[in-house]
């Protein structure tokens, strides 16, 4: 699986998202309170862009008239037909055993550990100050 640099951690604030194209696939990276998760940007229903969707949470009810809202900002709702997916797992809310969005491993790495390809050029001393989000696709 190839590795792709998405950008600096600061480019995706908590609650934010960023799309990248990797090997012909659109992938959306979400920042959930400093944890990064990457999903296919394509809803499995009819292909709507999940990056354009609305972030929501989880509503539970143990009995009529009693509701509890949790996991604020951890569900993404497709903008076309409102199918909801758990950003942490890619699983759908309505049928988690059968319907899910493809997940990709995402992690934060120090900028100094990234290799920049086979190019040779004159070099100058550089200091890396930010961490970067990296997606494996």
Secondary structure, 3 states (H helix, E strand, C coil): CCEEEEEEHHHCCCCCEEEEEECCEEEEEEEECCEEEEEECECCCCCCEHHHCEEEEEEEEEECCEEEEEEEEEEEECCCCCCEEECCCCEECCCCCCCECCEECEEEEEHHHCCCCCCCCCCCCCCCCCEEEEEEC
